[in-house]
Amino acid sequence: MKKGLVMILTLLFIATTALTGCGSKTESGSEKPANQAGEDKKVEPFELTLRHTQLGDSKKNRFAILQDVVKKTESEVPGLTIKLDGVDSEVNRKEKLRAEMGSGSPPDIFDAFGNPDVKLYAENGLILDVAPILDELGLKDKFQSLAQWTVEDKIYGLPIGASIEGYFYNKDYFAEKGIQIPKTLAELEAIAEKVKADGKIPFAIGSKDAWVPLMTTNTLWSYFGGADITSGFAKGTTKWNDPKMVEAFAKHSDWIKKGYFKKGELGLDYATQRTQLVNGEAVMMFDGSWASSVFADATQSGKLHNKAGFFLMPPAKEGDGYSVMFDSNNGYAFSSKIAEDPRKMEAVKAFIKNLYNEDMQVRGLKEDGVIPAMKVDQAKLDEASQGNDLLQAIMAQMKDVKFTWPAFDALVQADVNTALGQQLQKMISGEAEPQAALDAVQKVQEEANAASK
């Protein structure tokens, strides 16, 4: 039995109890039209299950795009019905998929993260290699990067988009208080102090799920430790408890102790931090570029509709260059069992063709603020962002970036990711100091590295 399979089965044991009571939302992709009168040959119906995570108002535009792709694919493939299974992203990634992979029965199509998740599952023959499909459709060279989905020339999934992370802010507040976009961390901290003195929360936050505050921490340590430090953890060439890493975590801890975040953040979910910014309780919010769609929607953004700005977390010293997470690690993967059924294989080809094209990439940027994962003509990108000042600001900031790196969870093992989240939340609650938290993460990292040899 391969070591990867042992790991999956271990994760299955962990996930089983967590799955108890975890529900999912199931919808039918669309109603199939009745057969036309006079048809001589009856088409046998068949079904594909598509697991997505596009739930809630903040993802409604993304879900609308997916629904259109589903309907088009069903119309092109006789007899096909695509059953949509909507599940919370964290539940899908850390519980349901692990359980399904452990039992060898993943959905036909599912929301996934390329590295390390899909690569681990692919080692055990559970994921379809879509490289031949991309060759057939002429798409292999159309993506910005497929590195996080590729193992030895085999491609085990496709990214739906790319993203960067930075601060969304209340433009009216900045203008009223005469605040300029910060060029250094010291200037950012000076703004935080000014906002706090005004009785408002400097940085909106909801840390119930550890990945949310880790966006801030990840950016801090990539400044303090360098853009490449994270890529060395799984190789054993760098360490979590390196002095520069401790310095970065100490900076985050210092911001917590100074009251830059809302108290009780560990009890607040991701959506709550956006509410803090929208209702004026907070002035800035560190989030992914995907959040831009919220501020283009009057219902979700309220008084902040079309009044949010965006800037990147600045470096410690002006002129050092901006360092940002640029990631295309989330998308869709496909069960290897698809290859056993010619009709399902044709349906998957149609799905890929209908979702992964320039028109859909541009639509994702315009309607949902998702940076294209595919190569798109610059003129079309400029046209898509016209009339959207926030989207234009995000795209303009990308031109100033000097260093880019994948999110940490694309570079470390699942056990390390879990330990990191737990230790950061302990630091937030005051149960652990930065040094102790990182010592604990490093211990798990060394165990994971040893197990992979």
C-alpha positions as CSV (number, residue, x, y, z in Angstrom):
1,M,0.0,0.0,0.0
2,K,1.4,3.4,-1.0
3,K,2.2,5.9,1.7
4,G,-0.2,8.4,0.2
5,L,-3.0,6.0,0.5
6,V,-2.2,5.4,4.1
7,M,-2.4,9.2,4.6
8,I,-5.8,9.3,2.9
9,L,-7.1,6.6,5.1
10,T,-5.8,8.4,8.1
11,L,-7.6,11.6,7.0
12,L,-10.7,9.5,6.4
13,F,-10.7,8.4,10.1
14,I,-10.3,12.0,11.2
15,A,-13.0,13.2,8.8
16,T,-15.6,10.6,9.6
17,T,-16.8,12.1,12.9
18,A,-16.6,15.6,11.5
19,L,-18.9,14.6,8.7
20,T,-21.7,13.6,11.1
21,G,-24.3,16.3,10.8
22,C,-22.5,18.1,7.9
23,G,-25.1,18.6,5.2
24,S,-24.8,19.6,1.6
25,K,-27.1,21.4,-0.8
26,T,-28.0,19.5,-3.9
27,E,-29.6,21.0,-6.9
28,S,-30.4,19.8,-10.4
29,G,-28.4,21.5,-13.0
30,S,-31.4,22.1,-15.3
31,E,-34.5,20.5,-16.5
32,K,-34.0,18.3,-19.6
33,P,-36.2,19.1,-22.5
34,A,-38.7,16.4,-23.5
35,N,-37.8,14.3,-26.5
36,Q,-38.9,15.7,-29.8
37,A,-41.9,13.9,-31.4
38,G,-40.9,11.4,-34.0
39,E,-37.5,10.5,-32.6
40,D,-36.6,7.1,-33.7
41,K,-33.9,6.4,-31.1
42,K,-34.3,6.8,-27.4
43,V,-31.3,8.2,-25.6
44,E,-30.5,6.5,-22.4
45,P,-30.2,9.1,-19.6
46,F,-27.0,9.3,-17.5
47,E,-25.8,11.6,-14.7
48,L,-22.7,13.4,-13.6
49,T,-22.3,14.7,-10.0
50,L,-20.6,18.1,-9.7
51,R,-19.4,19.2,-6.3
52,H,-19.1,23.0,-6.0
53,T,-18.5,25.5,-3.2
54,Q,-20.4,28.5,-4.7
55,L,-22.7,29.1,-1.8
56,G,-24.0,32.4,-0.4
57,D,-24.5,35.9,-1.7
58,S,-20.8,36.6,-2.1
59,K,-20.5,33.7,-4.6
60,K,-23.7,34.2,-6.4
61,N,-22.1,35.5,-9.6
62,R,-19.6,32.6,-9.6
63,F,-22.5,30.2,-9.2
64,A,-24.4,31.8,-12.0
65,I,-21.5,31.2,-14.3
66,L,-21.3,27.6,-13.3
67,Q,-25.0,27.1,-13.8
68,D,-24.7,28.5,-17.4
69,V,-21.8,26.2,-18.1
70,V,-23.9,23.2,-16.8
71,K,-26.9,24.1,-18.9
72,K,-24.8,24.5,-22.0
73,T,-23.0,21.2,-21.4
74,E,-26.3,19.4,-20.8
75,S,-27.7,20.8,-24.1
76,E,-24.7,19.5,-26.0
77,V,-24.6,16.0,-24.6
78,P,-27.7,13.8,-25.2
79,G,-29.1,12.2,-22.1
80,L,-26.9,14.1,-19.7
81,T,-28.1,15.5,-16.4
82,I,-25.5,17.2,-14.1
83,K,-26.4,17.1,-10.4
84,L,-25.0,20.0,-8.5
85,D,-23.9,19.3,-5.0
86,G,-23.1,22.5,-3.1
87,V,-20.9,22.2,0.0
88,D,-19.0,24.7,2.2
89,S,-15.4,25.1,0.9
90,E,-13.7,24.1,4.2
91,V,-16.1,21.2,4.8
92,N,-15.5,20.0,1.2
93,R,-11.7,20.2,1.4
94,K,-11.0,19.0,4.9
95,E,-13.8,16.5,5.5
96,K,-16.0,15.3,2.6
97,L,-13.3,14.9,-0.1
98,R,-10.9,13.2,2.3
99,A,-13.6,10.7,3.3
100,E,-14.6,10.1,-0.3
101,M,-11.1,9.7,-1.5
102,G,-10.5,7.3,1.4
103,S,-13.4,5.2,0.2
104,G,-12.4,5.6,-3.5
105,S,-15.6,7.3,-4.5
106,P,-15.1,11.0,-5.2
107,P,-17.7,13.0,-7.2
108,D,-17.3,12.9,-11.0
109,I,-16.3,16.6,-11.0
110,F,-15.3,18.5,-7.8
111,D,-14.0,21.7,-6.5
112,A,-10.4,21.1,-5.5
113,F,-7.0,22.5,-4.6
114,G,-4.1,21.4,-6.8
115,N,-1.2,21.1,-4.4
116,P,-1.0,19.3,-2.1
117,D,-4.5,17.9,-2.2
118,V,-5.0,16.7,-5.8
119,K,-1.4,15.6,-6.2
120,L,-1.7,13.3,-3.2
121,Y,-5.0,11.8,-4.5
122,A,-3.5,11.4,-8.0
123,E,-0.6,9.4,-6.6
124,N,-3.2,6.7,-5.7
125,G,-4.9,6.7,-9.1
126,L,-8.0,8.6,-8.0
127,I,-7.8,11.6,-10.3
128,L,-8.3,11.8,-14.1
129,D,-5.3,13.0,-16.1
130,V,-6.8,15.8,-18.3
131,A,-3.7,16.4,-20.4
132,P,-5.1,14.4,-23.4
133,I,-8.3,16.3,-23.2
134,L,-6.4,19.6,-23.2
135,D,-4.4,18.4,-26.2
136,E,-7.6,17.5,-28.1
137,L,-9.3,20.8,-27.3
138,G,-6.1,22.8,-28.0
139,L,-6.0,24.3,-24.5
140,K,-2.8,23.0,-22.9
141,D,-0.9,26.2,-23.7
142,K,-3.7,28.6,-22.9
143,F,-3.2,28.7,-19.1
144,Q,-1.0,31.1,-17.2
145,S,0.4,28.1,-15.2
146,L,-0.6,24.6,-14.5
147,A,2.4,23.8,-12.3
148,Q,0.3,23.2,-9.1
149,W,-1.8,20.7,-11.0
150,T,0.9,18.8,-12.8
151,V,2.8,15.7,-11.8
152,E,5.4,14.3,-14.4
153,D,3.6,15.8,-17.4
154,K,0.2,14.6,-16.2
155,I,-2.4,17.3,-15.4
156,Y,-4.8,16.4,-12.7
157,G,-7.2,19.4,-12.7
158,L,-7.6,23.0,-13.9
159,P,-7.6,26.3,-12.0
160,I,-10.7,28.4,-12.3
161,G,-9.0,31.7,-11.7
162,A,-6.1,33.4,-10.1
163,S,-6.0,35.9,-7.2
164,I,-3.9,38.3,-5.2
165,E,-4.4,39.5,-1.6
166,G,-4.4,43.0,-0.2
167,Y,-6.3,45.6,1.8
168,F,-9.8,46.8,0.8
169,Y,-10.5,50.1,2.4
170,N,-13.2,52.8,2.8
171,K,-12.3,55.5,0.3
172,D,-14.5,58.2,1.8
173,Y,-13.0,57.7,5.3
174,F,-9.4,57.9,3.9
175,A,-10.4,61.1,2.0
176,E,-12.1,62.7,5.0
177,K,-9.2,62.0,7.3
178,G,-6.5,62.9,4.8
179,I,-5.0,59.4,4.8
180,Q,-2.7,58.4,2.0
181,I,-2.1,54.9,0.7
182,P,0.8,53.6,2.9
183,K,4.2,52.8,1.3
184,T,5.7,51.1,4.3
185,L,4.6,48.8,7.2
186,A,5.3,51.7,9.6
187,E,2.9,54.0,7.6
188,L,0.3,51.2,7.7
189,E,0.6,50.9,11.5
190,A,0.3,54.7,11.8
191,I,-3.0,54.6,9.9
192,A,-4.1,51.8,12.2
193,E,-3.3,53.9,15.3
194,K,-5.2,56.9,13.8
195,V,-8.3,54.7,13.0
196,K,-8.2,53.1,16.5
197,A,-8.0,56.6,18.1
198,D,-11.1,57.5,16.1
199,G,-13.1,54.7,17.8
200,K,-13.1,52.4,14.8
201,I,-11.5,49.0,14.1
202,P,-8.4,49.3,11.9
203,F,-8.6,45.8,10.3
204,A,-11.9,43.9,9.8
205,I,-11.4,40.2,10.7
206,G,-13.2,36.9,11.2
207,S,-10.8,34.2,12.4
208,K,-13.2,31.3,13.1
209,D,-11.5,29.6,10.1
210,A,-7.8,29.9,10.4
211,W,-7.1,30.5,6.7
212,V,-8.6,34.0,7.0
213,P,-6.1,35.5,9.5
214,L,-3.4,33.4,7.9
215,M,-3.7,35.6,4.7
216,T,-2.2,38.4,6.8
217,T,0.4,36.3,8.5
218,N,1.5,34.6,5.2
219,T,2.1,38.0,3.7
220,L,4.0,39.3,6.7
221,W,6.3,36.2,6.8
222,S,7.0,36.5,3.1
223,Y,8.2,40.0,3.7
224,F,10.3,39.2,6.8
225,G,11.6,35.8,5.6
226,G,11.6,36.3,1.9
227,A,9.2,35.2,-0.9
228,D,10.8,31.8,-1.2
229,I,10.9,30.8,2.4
230,T,7.7,28.8,2.4
231,S,8.8,26.6,-0.5
232,G,11.6,25.2,1.6
233,F,9.5,23.9,4.5
234,A,8.4,20.6,2.9
235,K,12.0,20.2,1.5
236,G,13.6,20.7,4.9
237,T,15.7,23.6,3.6
238,T,13.9,26.2,5.7
239,K,12.2,26.1,9.1
240,W,9.0,27.5,10.5
241,N,10.8,28.6,13.7
242,D,13.5,30.6,11.8
243,P,14.1,33.9,13.6
244,K,12.6,35.8,10.6
245,M,9.4,33.7,10.8
246,V,9.2,34.4,14.6
247,E,9.6,38.1,13.8
248,A,6.7,38.0,11.3
249,F,4.4,36.2,13.7
250,A,5.4,38.6,16.5
251,K,4.3,41.5,14.3
252,H,0.9,39.9,13.8
253,S,0.7,39.2,17.5
254,D,1.7,42.8,18.3
255,W,-1.2,44.1,16.1
256,I,-3.6,41.8,18.0
257,K,-2.4,43.1,21.3
258,K,-2.7,46.7,20.2
259,G,-6.3,46.2,19.3
260,Y,-6.1,46.5,15.6
261,F,-8.6,43.7,15.1
262,K,-12.1,43.2,16.5
263,K,-12.2,41.5,19.9
264,G,-13.5,37.9,19.9
265,E,-12.3,37.4,16.3
266,L,-12.0,33.6,16.8
267,G,-15.8,33.4,17.1
268,L,-16.4,35.4,13.9
269,D,-16.7,33.8,10.5
270,Y,-15.3,34.9,7.2
271,A,-18.5,36.8,6.1
272,T,-18.5,38.8,9.3
273,Q,-15.3,40.6,8.4
274,R,-16.9,42.0,5.3
275,T,-19.9,43.2,7.3
276,Q,-17.5,45.0,9.6
277,L,-16.1,47.0,6.7
278,V,-19.5,47.5,5.0
279,N,-21.2,48.9,8.1
280,G,-18.4,51.3,8.9
281,E,-17.3,49.5,12.1
282,A,-13.9,48.8,10.4
283,V,-11.9,50.8,7.9
284,M,-9.7,48.3,6.2
285,M,-9.9,44.5,5.4
286,F,-7.2,42.1,4.2
287,D,-8.8,39.7,1.7
288,G,-8.4,38.1,-1.7
289,S,-9.1,40.0,-4.9
290,W,-12.2,37.8,-5.3
291,A,-13.9,39.9,-2.7
292,S,-14.2,42.8,-5.2
293,S,-17.5,41.5,-6.4
294,V,-19.1,42.2,-3.0
295,F,-18.4,46.0,-3.4
296,A,-19.9,46.0,-6.9
297,D,-23.2,44.6,-5.6
298,A,-25.4,47.3,-3.9
299,T,-27.2,44.7,-1.9
300,Q,-24.1,43.3,-0.3
301,S,-22.0,46.4,0.0
302,G,-24.7,48.9,1.1
303,K,-23.2,52.4,1.7
304,L,-19.8,51.2,0.6
305,H,-21.2,50.3,-2.9
306,N,-18.5,51.4,-5.4
307,K,-16.7,53.2,-2.6
308,A,-14.1,50.7,-1.7
309,G,-10.5,51.0,-2.7
310,F,-7.6,48.5,-2.7
311,F,-3.9,48.6,-1.9
312,L,-1.2,45.9,-1.3
313,M,0.4,45.3,2.1
314,P,3.5,47.5,1.8
315,P,7.1,46.4,2.5
316,A,9.0,47.2,5.6
317,K,11.1,49.7,3.7
318,E,9.9,51.9,0.8
319,G,11.4,50.8,-2.4
320,D,12.0,47.2,-1.3
321,G,9.2,46.1,-3.7
322,Y,5.8,44.6,-3.2
323,S,5.5,40.9,-2.3
324,V,2.2,39.3,-2.8
325,M,0.4,35.9,-3.0
326,F,-0.4,35.1,-6.6
327,D,-2.2,31.9,-6.7
328,S,-4.1,29.7,-9.2
329,N,-4.4,26.6,-6.9
330,N,-8.2,26.3,-6.8
331,G,-10.4,24.9,-9.5
332,Y,-11.9,21.6,-10.6
333,A,-10.6,18.1,-10.8
334,F,-12.2,14.9,-12.1
335,S,-12.6,11.3,-10.8
336,S,-10.4,8.8,-12.6
337,K,-13.5,6.6,-12.9
338,I,-14.7,9.0,-15.7
339,A,-12.2,7.2,-18.0
340,E,-14.3,3.9,-17.7
341,D,-17.4,5.5,-19.2
342,P,-17.1,6.9,-22.7
343,R,-20.3,9.0,-22.3
344,K,-19.0,10.6,-19.1
345,M,-15.7,11.3,-20.8
346,E,-17.5,13.2,-23.6
347,A,-19.5,15.1,-21.0
348,V,-16.3,16.1,-19.1
349,K,-14.7,17.3,-22.4
350,A,-17.8,19.4,-23.1
351,F,-17.7,20.8,-19.5
352,I,-14.0,21.8,-19.9
353,K,-14.6,23.3,-23.3
354,N,-17.6,25.4,-22.0
355,L,-15.9,26.6,-18.8
356,Y,-12.3,27.1,-19.8
357,N,-12.4,29.6,-22.6
358,E,-11.6,33.3,-23.0
359,D,-15.3,34.5,-22.8
360,M,-15.8,32.8,-19.4
361,Q,-12.5,34.0,-18.1
362,V,-13.4,37.6,-19.0
363,R,-16.9,37.1,-17.5
364,G,-15.4,35.8,-14.3
365,L,-13.2,39.0,-14.1
366,K,-16.1,41.4,-14.9
367,E,-18.8,39.8,-12.8
368,D,-16.9,38.3,-9.9
369,G,-13.5,39.9,-9.8
370,V,-11.6,36.7,-10.4
371,I,-8.3,37.2,-12.2
372,P,-8.2,34.9,-15.3
373,A,-6.2,31.7,-14.9
374,M,-6.0,31.6,-18.7
375,K,-4.1,33.8,-21.1
376,V,-6.5,36.6,-22.2
377,D,-6.0,39.5,-24.6
378,Q,-5.1,42.6,-22.6
379,A,-7.6,44.7,-24.5
380,K,-10.4,42.4,-23.4
381,L,-9.2,42.6,-19.8
382,D,-9.1,46.4,-20.0
383,E,-12.6,46.4,-21.4
384,A,-13.9,44.1,-18.7
385,S,-12.7,46.4,-15.9
386,Q,-14.1,49.6,-17.5
387,G,-16.5,51.4,-15.1
388,N,-15.3,49.4,-12.1
389,D,-12.8,51.6,-10.3
390,L,-12.0,48.9,-7.7
391,L,-11.3,46.2,-10.3
392,Q,-9.1,48.7,-12.2
393,A,-7.2,49.4,-8.9
394,I,-6.5,45.7,-8.3
395,M,-5.3,45.2,-11.9
396,A,-3.1,48.3,-11.7
397,Q,-1.5,47.2,-8.4
398,M,-0.4,44.0,-10.1
399,K,2.0,46.0,-12.3
400,D,3.9,47.2,-9.2
401,V,4.5,43.7,-7.8
402,K,8.2,42.6,-7.5
403,F,7.8,39.2,-5.8
404,T,5.0,36.6,-6.1
405,W,4.5,33.3,-4.3
406,P,1.8,30.6,-3.9
407,A,-0.3,30.5,-0.8
408,F,1.3,28.4,2.0
409,D,-1.3,25.7,1.8
410,A,-0.2,24.9,-1.8
411,L,3.4,24.2,-0.5
412,V,3.0,22.2,2.7
413,Q,1.4,18.9,3.7
414,A,-2.1,18.7,5.0
415,D,-1.0,17.9,8.6
416,V,1.2,21.0,8.6
417,N,-1.6,23.2,7.3
418,T,-3.8,21.9,10.1
419,A,-1.1,22.5,12.8
420,L,-0.4,25.9,11.5
421,G,-4.0,27.0,11.7
422,Q,-4.3,25.6,15.2
423,Q,-1.2,27.3,16.5
424,L,-2.1,30.7,14.9
425,Q,-5.5,30.5,16.6
426,K,-3.7,29.8,19.9
427,M,-1.5,32.8,19.3
428,I,-4.6,34.9,18.7
429,S,-6.3,33.7,21.9
430,G,-3.1,34.4,23.9
431,E,-2.5,30.7,24.6
432,A,0.8,30.6,22.7
433,E,3.6,33.1,22.0
434,P,5.0,33.2,18.4
435,Q,8.1,31.2,19.3
436,A,6.2,28.3,20.9
437,A,3.6,28.3,18.2
438,L,6.2,28.0,15.4
439,D,8.2,25.4,17.4
440,A,5.1,23.3,17.4
441,V,4.5,23.7,13.7
442,Q,8.1,22.9,12.9
443,K,7.8,19.6,14.9
444,V,4.8,18.6,12.7
445,Q,6.7,19.6,9.6
446,E,9.6,17.4,10.4
447,E,7.3,14.5,11.1
448,A,5.5,15.0,7.7
449,N,8.8,15.3,5.9
450,A,10.1,12.1,7.4
451,A,6.9,10.3,6.5
452,S,7.1,11.3,2.9
453,K,10.6,9.8,2.4
